[in-house]
Amino acid sequence: MASLMLERVVVQGYKSFRELDLPLERINVLIGPNGSGKSNFIQLFQMMNRVTLQGLQIYVAQSGGADSLLHYGRKTTERMRVELWFRQDTTLANGYVATLIPTAEDTLVFAEEACYFHRRDRYDRPYQASSSSVIHPESFLPEWAEQDRVAFHVLKAMRSWQLYHFHDTSDSAKVKQTGDLHDNLFLRPDASNLAAYLYRLRETAPASYRNIVETIRMAAPFFGDFVLRPSPFNPEKIRLEWRERGSDMVFGPHALSDGTLRFMCLATLFLQPPDQMPATIVLDEPELGLHPYAIVLLAEMVRSAAEHTQVILATQSVTLVNQFSPEDLLIVDRVEGVSSIRRLSPEETGQWLADYGLGDLWEKNLIGGRPAR
């Protein structure tokens, strides 16, 4: 899915962020203590994705109401403002701005909404392509996108955003259940359609499929291949099945360890064909339950995917942080209840990197992002 790269996020009055103006790169690894605001920032992408689907009211209700989303509630914060800038190349950019205000019913509505186009080599200021200052409960972006190319590109990028969580590997997890064979347009955020999506890749993108299988074997040498077939009892259904190397015995997903199953989901996400990737891949603690070597492979997949898309992930793993460069890291801190995010500069690490990895420096509290004493 060729789409725009998100180059800058500006937020005011959102959860633990009073004000934030953050440039983003291809790889963005957020580190910080528990409660610093990493998950809040990650969840912003989930909220804005719901906005594009005209599901703001449902999202606010499921999140506990407007006061839970405004910075310390409406008594402290009168409005929330989100500004997103997308880069096409070095000269062309698109922007989206929304101002949300609380209602007496404890929900949020749009007070202002607009899309912008900026040709930076010719003009100092962006051009407003579509806008509305009429109070409205759901986004006008889908309507604007039908006639306005700027809104179309912004909508396409934001709709591709998904907050991927592969944490649920319990017996009742959807990834372990029988699913719809035709639910294969994209990999769902919880990988509930993993079998159907892998089936599609095997049939339509065999090179990507083989790459996924071979990468899984690097983390789990016993793994032979997936056994992807419509259910013999209902050809419209499919279940995740696999076999071991050197054996023709077929196993189901319950025979996989939690870490192996999560790695299968991650490999499928990062190694799928580039034209099917989201504009931005967003994950929260993807290292959960992975062996240290699998974490190293995860970092390699992130770097590979970043050649085609953008990756934003929050982590608590020293091993994972050790795999990245200083310019990849975003340090999240929270002081007196207010979150901040800054990019780590190479100057801050200085001569330390000759002897230590970035994760080691983080663990030693030399680059910030640790609990305050």
N, C-alpha and C positions, 0 to 999 in steps of 0.2 A: 504494500500500500504506500505508494509514493505520496509524501505529504510534507507539511511544513515542520521545521524544527523550532521548538520553543526556545527563544533566546533570553527572555527576561520575564520575571514574575514580580509584580508589584501588588502588595496586599496591605490593606489597612483595616483594623478592627475585626480580625478573624481569629477566633479562639485565643491561643496564647500569644499571637502576634499582634502587637499594637501597630507596628509599621515594619514593612519588609520590602526591600528593593534588591532583587537577587538576579544577577546574570547566570545563565545556565550554559553548559557545554554539552558535548556528546555523552560524556560519562560524568555522573554526579553521584558521589557516594557520601551519604549523610552519616555522620558519627556524632554521638553525644550521649549523656547519661539518660537513664530512664526519666521520663517526665519533662525532658528538655524541649520537646516540641517536634521531634522527628515525625512521629505518626500524624500529628496535626497537619504538618506540611504535606505529607503523603496523601492524606485524606482530602486535601483541597482538590486534587485531580479527580477523585471520585465524585465530589460534589459538582464540579464543573462539567463532568461527563453527564451527570443526571440533568443538569441545566439544559444541555443540548437536546435531550430526549423529552424536554418539557415535563420533567419530574421533580422540580425543585420542591414543591409542596410536600410530596411524599418523603423526599429526602430529609427535609427539615423536621417533619413529624417523627420519622424513624430515629433522628439524631437527638431527640429530646426537646425540640422547640428552638425558637430563635435565640433565647437567652444562652443556650448551650453552644451556639455558633458565634455569637458576638463576643468580642473581647471583654470578659468579665460582665457580660450581660448588658441589657439596654440602659441600666442606670449609669454605667460607665461609658458605653459606646452607643452612639445614636445610629450609626450606619456602618455597613461593611462595603469596602470597595475592592474590586479585583480587576487588575489590568494585566493582560497577557499580550506579549509581542512575539510574533512568529517571523522567522527569517526564511526567505526564498533563496537569496544569494547575498552577496556583499552590498548590494544596492537596493533590493526590494524587500519590503517588510509589510506584514499585515498585523493589525492590532484589534483586540477586543476588550471593551471596558464595561463593567456592570457595577452599579451602586444599588445595594439592597438595604431596605429599612424594615424594622419590625412592625408588626400589627398588634392590635389589641387581642387577637386570637393566638398570639405567640408563634406566628409564622413570619416568613420573610417575603417581601414583594420587591419587584424592580421599581426603583425610582428613576433610574436612567440606564440606558443600554445603548451601545454604539459599536460599530466596526470601522476600522481605519485602514487606509492604504498610504504607504510612505515610500516614495522614490527618493532615496537619500542623496543620490548624486546630483539631484536637480533642485530639491526643495528642502528648506529647513524644518518645516512642520508637516505633519501627516494630514492627509485629506480624509474628511469624514464621509464614508461611503454610505452608511445606513445608521439611523439613530432614532431614539424615541425617549421623550421625557415624560410620557404618560405612565402613571402607575399601572403596572400589570403583574399578574401572579406568576406567569410563565414566560420564558424567553421568546423573543421575536426572531431569534437567529434562524430557526428552520424556515420561517416564512421569507426572511430576507434572502436566504440562500437560493431560493427558487428563481430569483431575478438578478441577484448581485453576485459577481464572481468572487469578490473579496470575502463576503459572508460565506460563500460556498466553501472556499478553501479553509477558513477558520473552523467552520462546522465539521468538515471532514477530519481535520486534525483532532479536534476535541472529542469527537464521537469515537475515535479509535482508542482513546485513553482507557485503560483498564487498570485497576489496582489488583495485581495478581497476588493471591494468597493460596499457597499449596500446603498449608499447615494441617488441614483436617485429613488425617489418614486413618481415622477410626473405622470400625466395621460398618458404620452407617454412612461413611463418606460417599458422596455422589460419584466420585471417580471410580469407586469399587462396584457401583451398581450397573445393571443393564440399562443402556441408554438408546436414544433414537439414532439410527444409522445415518440419517440425513441432517443431523445437527452437527454440521461440519464446516460452516462458513468461516469460522474463526475459533481459536482456542479460548474457551471461556475462562473467566478469572479464577475459578476454583478447579479448573481442569476436569469439570464434570463430564465433558464430552471428549476426553483424551482418546479413547478407543476409536470413536467415529472420526476424529480429526487425523489421527495417525493412519487410519484406513484411507482417507482421502489423499494424504501425502504419498502413501505407498503407490497409489494408482496414478496420481497426477504429477508428482515431483519425486521420482525415485532416488535421485541423487541426494536430495535433502533428507529423505527418509533413511537412506543408508548411513549418512553422516550422523544422524540421531542415534541409530542402533550402535554404530561403532564407538561413539562417545560414551554411551551407556556402558558398553563393555569395558571401557577404560576404568570406570568407577566401580563396576560390578562384573568381574571377569567370568563369573558363572553364567551370565546372561547370554542366551543364544540369539533369540529374535522374538518379535511379537507374533502371535498367531491371531491375525485379524480376519474375521469372517462374520458374516451375518449369522444371527442365531438360527440353528437348524429348526427351532420351534416357531420362530417368527422372523422372517427375513427382513423386517423393518427395524430390528433391534440388533444391538451389538454390545459385547462385554470385553473388557480388557483381559486378554489372555496372553501367555508367553510360554516359552520353553527354555530349558537349560541347554548349554552347549553339550553336544554329544549325546543328546537324549531326545526322543520323540514324545515324551510325556508332556502333556499340556497342563499348565498351572493357571490358576486364577489370580486376581490381584491380592487376595488375602494371604497368599504365600510370599508376598514381597515384604521386606522390612520397610518401616516408615521412611527411612532415609533414601532407600533405593527408589521407592515410588515417587518421592518428592523430586529426586534427581531426574527421573524420567520426564516429569512435568516440566522441569526447568530446561532440560535439553530440547524438548519439543518447542518450547517458547522461543529459545534463543537461536535454534538452528533451523527453524522453518524458513521457507523461501523469503527472501528480502521483500518481494512485492506483496507479501501477505502480513508483514509485521505491522504493528501499530506505529503511529508517528512517534510516540513516546511510550516506553515500557516502564511501568512503575511497580516496585516491589517493596515490601516491608519484611526485613529479616529473612531473606531467602535461604540463608545458611542453616536454618533450623534442622537439626537432626542429621546433618551431613558429616561424613568422614572428612578429616583435614585434606586428604588428596582430592576428594570430590569438590571441596571448596576451592582448591587451586584450579580445577577444571571449570568451575563456575566462573571464576574471574576471567579465564581465557575465553569463555563463551560470551561474556559481557563485552570484552574488547572486540571480539569478532563481530558481534551484532551492532556495535557502535559505529561500524563502517557504513551501516545502512539506516540506522535509526538512532534514537536517543534513549539513554537509560538513566533512570533516577531510582536509587535504592537506598534504603536505610538499613544499617547493620550494627550488630553488637560484637561482630567476630574480628578478633585481632588477626587471625589467619587470613581472612578475606581482605582486610585493609592492607595487610602486608603486600598484596599482589598489585596494588595500584600506585600511581605516581602522585606527588603532592598536588598537582593541578587538578586531579580527579576528586579531591576530598572537599567536603563542605562540613565545617565545624558548627554544631548546633549547641548553643548554651541558653540557659534560662536564669536570669538575674532578677530578683524581686518580682517574680511572676511573669516577666516579659521575655519571650523567646527571641533569639537573634540567630542568623545564619551568616557565616562568612566563608569565603573560599580560602583554603590554605595555600600560602605562597611558598615557592621553593626556598626563599630567603629564610623563612621561619625554621625550616628543618636544618639548613646549613650543613655543617660537617657531620651532623649526627647520622645521616643516611649512609655514610661510609661504613658504619658499624652496626646500624640497626635498621629494621624495616619500619614503615610508617605505623603499622599496628603496634610495634614495640614502643615507639615514641608516644603513641596515644596511651598505651597502658602505663607508661612511666609518667604520664601527665605533663609531657613537655610541649604539647601542641594544643592543649585545651580540650573541650568536649568531655570533661570528666566531672563527676559530682563536686559541687562547691563545698568547701569545709566551713 
